[in-house]
Amino acid sequence: MKKVFFKTFGCRTNQFDTQVMISKLNDFRLCRDENESDIIVINSCTVTNGADSSVRNYISSVRRNHPHAKVVLAGCGAYAKGESLFEENKIFGVMGHSEKEKVNDLLKLTDRFYQIGDLNHIDSTIVEEFVGKSRAFIKIQEGCDFRCSYCIIPYVRGDARSHSEEIVLAQIQKLAQNGFGEFILTGTNVGSYGKDQGSSIAKLLKRISLIRGVRRVRIGSLEPIQIDDEFKELLDEPWMAKHLHIALQHTDDNMLTLMNRRNRFITDLKLFEEIASRGYALGTDFIVAHPGETCEIWKEAISRVRSLPLTHIHAFTYSQRDGTPSAQMYPSIRGDVAKARHQELTGIIREKNLIFRRKHTDRLEVLLEGGKDGIYHGFDQYFNKIFVTSTEDLSGNWIVADQVKAGDEDNRIGL
Protein backbone atom coordinates (compact mmCIF):
# COMPACT_ATOMS: atom_id res chain seq x y z
CA MET A 1 0.00 0.00 0.00
CA LYS A 2 1.50 3.32 -1.06
CA LYS A 3 2.16 5.95 1.57
CA VAL A 4 0.88 9.55 1.42
CA PHE A 5 2.29 12.53 3.28
CA PHE A 6 0.29 15.77 3.65
CA LYS A 7 2.05 19.13 3.93
CA THR A 8 -0.35 21.86 5.02
CA PHE A 9 0.32 25.57 4.63
CA GLY A 10 -1.80 28.46 5.86
CA CYS A 11 -5.02 28.75 7.78
CA ARG A 12 -7.31 26.57 9.90
CA THR A 13 -9.56 26.07 6.91
CA ASN A 14 -6.68 24.33 5.18
CA GLN A 15 -6.10 22.22 8.28
CA PHE A 16 -9.70 21.04 8.09
CA ASP A 17 -9.43 20.39 4.35
CA THR A 18 -6.37 18.22 4.99
CA GLN A 19 -8.38 16.17 7.49
CA VAL A 20 -11.10 15.73 4.85
CA MET A 21 -8.54 14.35 2.41
CA ILE A 22 -7.00 12.09 5.06
CA SER A 23 -10.44 10.65 5.82
CA LYS A 24 -10.80 9.65 2.14
CA LEU A 25 -7.58 7.61 1.89
CA ASN A 26 -9.12 4.17 1.44
CA ASP A 27 -6.36 2.70 -0.71
CA PHE A 28 -3.35 4.47 0.79
CA ARG A 29 -1.58 4.66 4.11
CA LEU A 30 -1.04 7.98 5.88
CA CYS A 31 2.64 8.70 6.37
CA ARG A 32 4.13 11.01 9.01
CA ASP A 33 7.54 11.31 7.32
CA GLU A 34 7.75 12.93 3.89
CA ASN A 35 11.04 11.12 3.22
CA GLU A 36 9.30 7.76 3.47
CA SER A 37 6.28 8.69 1.37
CA ASP A 38 5.42 7.73 -2.19
CA ILE A 39 3.09 10.71 -2.70
CA ILE A 40 3.21 14.19 -1.16
CA VAL A 41 0.00 16.24 -1.20
CA ILE A 42 0.62 19.94 -0.62
CA ASN A 43 -2.40 21.81 0.73
CA SER A 44 -1.17 25.24 -0.24
CA CYS A 45 -1.75 28.88 0.73
CA THR A 46 -1.67 31.82 -1.66
CA VAL A 47 -2.67 34.73 0.58
CA THR A 48 0.52 36.66 -0.29
CA ASN A 49 3.29 36.46 -2.86
CA GLY A 50 5.43 35.21 0.02
CA ALA A 51 3.04 32.33 0.63
CA ASP A 52 3.37 31.32 -3.02
CA SER A 53 7.15 31.45 -2.67
CA SER A 54 7.05 29.20 0.41
CA VAL A 55 5.07 26.59 -1.50
CA ARG A 56 7.36 26.81 -4.52
CA ASN A 57 10.45 26.49 -2.29
CA TYR A 58 8.98 23.43 -0.60
CA ILE A 59 8.30 21.82 -3.98
CA SER A 60 11.89 22.50 -5.00
CA SER A 61 13.23 20.91 -1.80
CA VAL A 62 11.09 17.81 -2.33
CA ARG A 63 12.28 17.45 -5.91
CA ARG A 64 15.86 17.82 -4.72
CA ASN A 65 15.75 15.58 -1.64
CA HIS A 66 13.02 13.12 -2.56
CA PRO A 67 12.89 13.03 -6.37
CA HIS A 68 10.91 9.79 -6.66
CA ALA A 69 7.87 11.08 -4.76
CA LYS A 70 4.86 12.22 -6.74
CA VAL A 71 3.88 15.77 -5.74
CA VAL A 72 0.24 16.86 -5.91
CA LEU A 73 -0.77 20.47 -5.37
CA ALA A 74 -4.07 21.23 -3.62
CA GLY A 75 -5.45 24.24 -1.78
CA CYS A 76 -5.63 27.91 -2.77
CA GLY A 77 -2.27 27.83 -4.52
CA ALA A 78 -3.69 25.38 -7.04
CA TYR A 79 -5.67 28.29 -8.51
CA ALA A 80 -2.91 30.88 -8.35
CA LYS A 81 0.14 28.88 -9.43
CA GLY A 82 -1.08 25.37 -10.21
CA GLU A 83 -1.23 25.77 -13.98
CA SER A 84 2.27 27.21 -14.31
CA LEU A 85 3.81 24.63 -11.97
CA PHE A 86 2.06 21.86 -13.87
CA GLU A 87 3.23 23.17 -17.25
CA GLU A 88 6.77 23.46 -15.89
CA ASN A 89 6.54 19.77 -14.89
CA LYS A 90 7.32 20.67 -11.27
CA ILE A 91 4.37 18.66 -9.95
CA PHE A 92 2.57 15.44 -10.85
CA GLY A 93 -0.96 16.70 -10.35
CA VAL A 94 -3.20 19.63 -9.45
CA MET A 95 -6.54 19.38 -7.66
CA GLY A 96 -8.94 22.19 -6.78
CA HIS A 97 -11.06 22.55 -3.65
CA SER A 98 -14.03 20.79 -5.23
CA GLU A 99 -11.91 17.73 -5.97
CA LYS A 100 -10.47 17.01 -2.52
CA GLU A 101 -13.18 14.49 -1.64
CA LYS A 102 -12.03 12.55 -4.74
CA VAL A 103 -8.44 12.47 -3.52
CA ASN A 104 -8.30 8.67 -3.24
CA ASP A 105 -9.21 8.19 -6.91
CA LEU A 106 -6.98 11.02 -8.09
CA LEU A 107 -3.94 9.61 -6.29
CA LYS A 108 -4.48 6.26 -8.03
CA LEU A 109 -4.02 7.87 -11.45
CA THR A 110 -0.88 6.80 -13.26
CA ASP A 111 -0.88 9.76 -15.65
CA ARG A 112 -0.34 13.37 -14.66
CA PHE A 113 -3.58 15.25 -14.00
CA TYR A 114 -4.89 18.80 -13.76
CA GLN A 115 -8.36 18.83 -12.20
CA ILE A 116 -9.09 22.29 -10.87
CA GLY A 117 -12.88 21.82 -10.56
CA ASP A 118 -15.05 24.81 -9.64
CA LEU A 119 -15.55 27.35 -6.84
CA ASN A 120 -19.17 26.44 -6.08
CA HIS A 121 -18.57 23.15 -4.28
CA ILE A 122 -19.36 22.64 -0.59
CA ASP A 123 -18.10 19.63 1.37
CA SER A 124 -20.37 16.88 2.63
CA THR A 125 -17.68 14.78 4.34
CA ILE A 126 -18.05 14.10 8.06
CA VAL A 127 -14.58 13.86 9.62
CA GLU A 128 -14.59 11.48 12.56
CA GLU A 129 -11.05 12.08 13.82
CA PHE A 130 -8.42 14.81 13.77
CA VAL A 131 -4.99 13.24 13.42
CA GLY A 132 -2.56 14.63 15.97
CA LYS A 133 -5.04 17.12 17.46
CA SER A 134 -6.82 17.48 20.81
CA ARG A 135 -9.07 20.28 19.54
CA ALA A 136 -11.31 19.84 16.52
CA PHE A 137 -11.54 22.36 13.69
CA ILE A 138 -14.99 22.48 12.11
CA LYS A 139 -15.34 24.19 8.76
CA ILE A 140 -18.82 25.70 8.63
CA GLN A 141 -18.63 27.76 5.46
CA GLU A 142 -16.55 28.46 2.38
CA GLY A 143 -15.74 31.59 0.41
CA CYS A 144 -16.29 35.31 0.96
CA ASP A 145 -18.53 38.00 -0.54
CA PHE A 146 -16.32 40.85 0.65
CA ARG A 147 -13.77 42.31 -1.75
CA CYS A 148 -11.11 43.90 0.42
CA SER A 149 -8.54 45.54 -1.82
CA TYR A 150 -5.56 43.59 -0.49
CA CYS A 151 -7.12 40.12 -0.53
CA ILE A 152 -6.96 37.39 -3.20
CA ILE A 153 -8.90 34.79 -1.23
CA PRO A 154 -12.41 35.36 -2.69
CA TYR A 155 -10.93 34.72 -6.13
CA VAL A 156 -9.49 31.36 -5.10
CA ARG A 157 -12.20 30.26 -2.63
CA GLY A 158 -15.29 31.67 -4.33
CA ASP A 159 -18.30 33.50 -2.92
CA ALA A 160 -19.64 32.79 0.56
CA ARG A 161 -21.63 29.58 0.92
CA SER A 162 -22.59 27.66 4.05
CA HIS A 163 -22.21 24.03 4.93
CA SER A 164 -25.43 22.22 5.74
CA GLU A 165 -26.37 22.85 9.36
CA GLU A 166 -27.25 19.19 9.81
CA ILE A 167 -23.86 18.07 8.49
CA VAL A 168 -22.04 20.50 10.79
CA LEU A 169 -24.02 19.20 13.77
CA ALA A 170 -23.47 15.57 12.79
CA GLN A 171 -19.75 16.33 12.44
CA ILE A 172 -19.54 17.77 15.94
CA GLN A 173 -21.69 15.03 17.45
CA LYS A 174 -19.43 12.34 15.99
CA LEU A 175 -16.26 14.04 17.20
CA ALA A 176 -17.75 14.64 20.65
CA GLN A 177 -18.51 10.93 20.87
CA ASN A 178 -14.87 10.30 19.98
CA GLY A 179 -13.68 12.37 22.93
CA PHE A 180 -13.27 15.88 21.57
CA GLY A 181 -14.56 18.62 23.87
CA GLU A 182 -13.33 21.82 22.24
CA PHE A 183 -14.46 22.87 18.79
CA ILE A 184 -13.13 25.72 16.68
CA LEU A 185 -15.50 26.96 14.00
CA THR A 186 -13.57 27.98 10.94
CA GLY A 187 -14.08 29.06 7.35
CA THR A 188 -13.14 31.79 4.92
CA ASN A 189 -15.62 34.25 6.44
CA VAL A 190 -17.16 32.52 9.44
CA GLY A 191 -19.58 35.28 10.39
CA SER A 192 -21.39 35.01 7.07
CA TYR A 193 -22.61 31.53 7.99
CA GLY A 194 -26.26 30.84 7.27
CA LYS A 195 -27.12 33.90 5.23
CA ASP A 196 -27.73 31.67 2.20
CA GLN A 197 -29.83 29.26 4.27
CA GLY A 198 -32.03 31.61 6.28
CA SER A 199 -29.96 30.96 9.37
CA SER A 200 -27.04 32.60 11.20
CA ILE A 201 -23.93 31.74 13.14
CA ALA A 202 -25.79 32.52 16.38
CA LYS A 203 -28.52 30.00 15.55
CA LEU A 204 -25.87 27.40 14.70
CA LEU A 205 -24.05 28.03 17.98
CA LYS A 206 -27.25 27.48 19.96
CA ARG A 207 -27.74 24.08 18.36
CA ILE A 208 -24.09 23.12 18.83
CA SER A 209 -24.34 23.89 22.55
CA LEU A 210 -27.04 21.23 22.93
CA ILE A 211 -24.76 18.41 21.78
CA ARG A 212 -23.61 16.16 24.60
CA GLY A 213 -19.87 16.42 25.17
CA VAL A 214 -19.39 19.94 23.83
CA ARG A 215 -17.45 21.79 26.50
CA ARG A 216 -16.10 24.83 24.69
CA VAL A 217 -16.64 26.50 21.33
CA ARG A 218 -14.21 28.93 19.77
CA ILE A 219 -15.03 30.99 16.70
CA GLY A 220 -12.73 32.00 13.91
CA SER A 221 -12.30 35.57 12.74
CA LEU A 222 -15.49 37.63 12.65
CA GLU A 223 -16.22 40.93 10.95
CA PRO A 224 -17.49 43.76 13.21
CA ILE A 225 -20.70 44.11 11.19
CA GLN A 226 -21.47 40.42 11.76
CA ILE A 227 -21.77 40.73 15.54
CA ASP A 228 -25.45 41.51 15.97
CA ASP A 229 -27.82 41.44 18.93
CA GLU A 230 -28.62 37.76 18.37
CA PHE A 231 -24.93 36.91 18.67
CA LYS A 232 -24.41 39.15 21.70
CA GLU A 233 -27.12 37.22 23.56
CA LEU A 234 -24.73 34.24 23.63
CA LEU A 235 -21.77 36.02 25.19
CA ASP A 236 -22.56 34.91 28.74
CA GLU A 237 -23.05 31.25 27.86
CA PRO A 238 -20.58 29.01 29.77
CA TRP A 239 -19.59 27.03 26.64
CA MET A 240 -18.47 30.13 24.75
CA ALA A 241 -14.70 30.64 24.80
CA LYS A 242 -14.11 34.02 26.40
CA HIS A 243 -12.08 35.24 23.46
CA LEU A 244 -13.25 36.69 20.17
CA HIS A 245 -11.13 37.54 17.17
CA ILE A 246 -12.73 40.48 15.36
CA ALA A 247 -10.94 41.59 12.20
CA LEU A 248 -10.45 45.36 12.02
CA GLN A 249 -7.36 45.49 9.73
CA HIS A 250 -6.74 49.13 10.68
CA THR A 251 -7.95 51.92 12.96
CA ASP A 252 -7.75 54.83 10.50
CA ASP A 253 -10.87 55.44 8.44
CA ASN A 254 -8.88 56.65 5.43
CA MET A 255 -6.97 53.38 5.37
CA LEU A 256 -10.16 51.39 5.85
CA THR A 257 -11.60 53.16 2.81
CA LEU A 258 -8.50 52.36 0.75
CA MET A 259 -8.78 48.74 1.86
CA ASN A 260 -12.46 48.66 0.84
CA ARG A 261 -13.41 47.67 4.37
CA ARG A 262 -16.93 47.89 5.81
CA ASN A 263 -15.98 48.88 9.35
CA ARG A 264 -15.14 52.30 10.82
CA PHE A 265 -13.25 53.09 14.00
CA ILE A 266 -15.93 54.81 16.06
CA THR A 267 -18.29 51.84 15.81
CA ASP A 268 -15.40 49.40 16.25
CA LEU A 269 -14.41 51.08 19.53
CA LYS A 270 -17.96 50.96 20.84
CA LEU A 271 -18.27 47.27 19.94
CA PHE A 272 -14.95 46.30 21.53
CA GLU A 273 -15.72 48.16 24.74
CA GLU A 274 -19.12 46.48 24.97
CA ILE A 275 -17.72 42.96 24.53
CA ALA A 276 -14.73 43.58 26.81
CA SER A 277 -17.16 44.67 29.54
CA ARG A 278 -18.62 41.15 29.35
CA GLY A 279 -15.26 39.67 30.43
CA TYR A 280 -13.84 38.82 27.01
CA ALA A 281 -10.30 38.89 25.70
CA LEU A 282 -10.26 40.43 22.24
CA GLY A 283 -7.98 39.92 19.27
CA THR A 284 -7.81 41.43 15.83
CA ASP A 285 -6.00 41.44 12.51
CA PHE A 286 -4.04 44.54 11.57
CA ILE A 287 -2.25 45.28 8.30
CA VAL A 288 0.79 47.47 8.83
CA ALA A 289 2.27 49.62 6.05
CA HIS A 290 -0.44 49.19 3.44
CA PRO A 291 0.20 51.62 0.56
CA GLY A 292 -0.95 55.11 1.56
CA GLU A 293 -0.21 54.74 5.28
CA THR A 294 1.51 58.09 5.91
CA CYS A 295 3.38 59.01 9.10
CA GLU A 296 0.42 61.16 10.17
CA ILE A 297 -2.04 58.34 9.57
CA TRP A 298 0.15 55.89 11.49
CA LYS A 299 0.49 58.24 14.47
CA GLU A 300 -3.28 58.57 14.75
CA ALA A 301 -3.85 54.88 14.12
CA ILE A 302 -1.48 53.76 16.87
CA SER A 303 -3.09 56.22 19.28
CA ARG A 304 -6.43 54.58 18.54
CA VAL A 305 -4.93 51.12 19.05
CA ARG A 306 -3.95 52.18 22.56
CA SER A 307 -7.58 53.10 23.28
CA LEU A 308 -8.94 49.68 22.21
CA PRO A 309 -9.34 46.90 24.83
CA LEU A 310 -7.19 44.50 22.82
CA THR A 311 -5.36 41.48 24.23
CA HIS A 312 -4.24 39.62 21.10
CA ILE A 313 -3.21 40.62 17.61
CA HIS A 314 -2.31 39.11 14.25
CA ALA A 315 -0.20 41.91 12.86
CA PHE A 316 0.83 41.58 9.23
CA THR A 317 3.33 43.76 7.45
CA TYR A 318 1.67 44.45 4.10
CA SER A 319 2.81 42.04 1.44
CA GLN A 320 1.84 42.73 -2.13
CA ARG A 321 -0.46 40.17 -3.70
CA ASP A 322 -0.50 40.22 -7.49
CA GLY A 323 -4.00 40.51 -8.92
CA THR A 324 -5.43 42.66 -6.12
CA PRO A 325 -6.31 46.39 -6.26
CA SER A 326 -3.84 47.16 -3.46
CA ALA A 327 -0.99 45.92 -5.63
CA GLN A 328 -1.56 48.96 -7.86
CA MET A 329 -1.65 51.49 -5.01
CA TYR A 330 1.03 54.01 -4.09
CA PRO A 331 3.00 55.25 -2.29
CA SER A 332 4.48 52.07 -0.89
CA ILE A 333 6.09 52.05 2.55
CA ARG A 334 9.81 51.40 3.03
CA GLY A 335 10.69 48.10 4.63
CA ASP A 336 12.50 49.60 7.63
CA VAL A 337 9.53 51.86 8.35
CA ALA A 338 7.12 48.92 8.09
CA LYS A 339 9.26 46.86 10.46
CA ALA A 340 9.39 49.64 13.04
CA ARG A 341 5.63 50.13 12.89
CA HIS A 342 5.03 46.40 13.25
CA GLN A 343 7.26 46.28 16.32
CA GLU A 344 5.53 49.27 17.87
CA LEU A 345 2.09 47.76 17.35
CA THR A 346 2.93 44.28 18.65
CA GLY A 347 4.75 45.79 21.63
CA ILE A 348 1.63 47.68 22.68
CA ILE A 349 -0.56 44.58 22.47
CA ARG A 350 2.03 42.50 24.31
CA GLU A 351 1.77 44.95 27.22
CA LYS A 352 -2.02 44.88 27.09
CA ASN A 353 -2.02 41.10 27.10
CA LEU A 354 0.28 40.94 30.14
CA ILE A 355 -1.97 43.34 32.05
CA PHE A 356 -4.99 41.17 31.16
CA ARG A 357 -3.27 37.94 32.21
CA ARG A 358 -2.19 39.41 35.54
CA LYS A 359 -5.84 40.17 36.25
CA HIS A 360 -6.98 36.66 35.26
CA THR A 361 -4.92 34.10 37.19
CA ASP A 362 -7.66 31.91 38.69
CA ARG A 363 -10.34 29.61 37.36
CA LEU A 364 -8.53 29.18 34.07
CA GLU A 365 -10.07 26.30 32.12
CA VAL A 366 -7.33 24.70 30.07
CA LEU A 367 -7.34 21.89 27.54
CA LEU A 368 -3.79 20.52 27.61
CA GLU A 369 -2.82 19.55 24.09
CA GLY A 370 0.44 17.76 24.73
CA GLY A 371 3.96 18.17 26.01
CA LYS A 372 7.26 16.52 26.85
CA ASP A 373 9.64 16.18 29.76
CA GLY A 374 6.82 16.78 32.20
CA ILE A 375 5.81 20.17 30.76
CA TYR A 376 2.37 20.33 29.09
CA HIS A 377 0.77 23.20 27.20
CA GLY A 378 -2.67 24.36 26.22
CA PHE A 379 -4.91 27.41 25.96
CA ASP A 380 -7.28 28.81 28.55
CA GLN A 381 -10.72 30.24 27.82
CA TYR A 382 -9.13 33.61 27.01
CA PHE A 383 -6.86 32.04 24.38
CA ASN A 384 -3.75 32.60 26.43
CA LYS A 385 -1.14 29.88 26.41
CA ILE A 386 -0.38 28.12 29.66
CA PHE A 387 2.40 25.68 30.55
CA VAL A 388 1.79 23.11 33.27
CA THR A 389 4.52 21.11 34.99
CA SER A 390 3.36 17.68 36.19
CA THR A 391 4.71 14.22 36.89
CA GLU A 392 1.49 12.78 35.41
CA ASP A 393 0.73 12.54 31.68
CA LEU A 394 -1.85 15.28 31.19
CA SER A 395 -2.06 15.21 27.39
CA GLY A 396 -5.65 15.72 26.25
CA ASN A 397 -6.91 16.49 29.78
CA TRP A 398 -8.90 19.46 31.00
CA ILE A 399 -7.74 21.24 34.14
CA VAL A 400 -8.92 24.27 36.11
CA ALA A 401 -5.85 26.27 37.08
CA ASP A 402 -5.61 28.69 40.01
CA GLN A 403 -2.85 31.00 41.19
CA VAL A 404 -1.24 30.98 37.77
CA LYS A 405 1.97 32.94 37.33
CA ALA A 406 1.70 35.40 34.46
CA GLY A 407 5.07 35.61 32.73
CA ASP A 408 6.11 38.01 30.01
CA GLU A 409 4.94 35.73 27.19
CA ASP A 410 2.73 33.05 28.77
CA ASN A 411 1.22 31.64 31.96
CA ARG A 412 2.77 28.86 34.02
CA ILE A 413 1.74 26.60 36.90
CA GLY A 414 3.02 23.48 38.63
CA LEU A 415 0.70 20.69 39.74
Buried (B, 14 or more C-beta within 10 A) or exposed (E): EBBBBBBBBBBBBBBBBBBBBBBBBEEBEEBEEBEEBBBBBBBBBBBBBEBBEBBBEBBEEBBEEBEEBBBBBBBBBBBBBBEEBBEEEBBBBBBBBBBBBBBBEBBEEEEEBBBBBEBEBBBEBBBEBBEEBBBBBBBBBBBBBBEBBBBBBBBBBBBBBBBBBEBBBEBBBBBBEEEBBBBBBBBBBBBBBBBBBEBBBBBBBBBBBEBEBBBBBBBBBBBBBBBEEEBBEBBEEEBBBBBBBBBBBBBBBBBBEBBBBEBBBEEBBEBBEBBBEEEBBBBBBBBBBBBBBEEEBBEBBBEBBEEBBBBBBBBBBBBBBEEBBBBEBEEBBEEEBBBBBBEBBBEBBBEBBBEBBEEBBEEBBBBBBBBEEEEBBBBBBBBBBBBBBBEEEBBBBBBEBEEBBBEEEBBBBEE
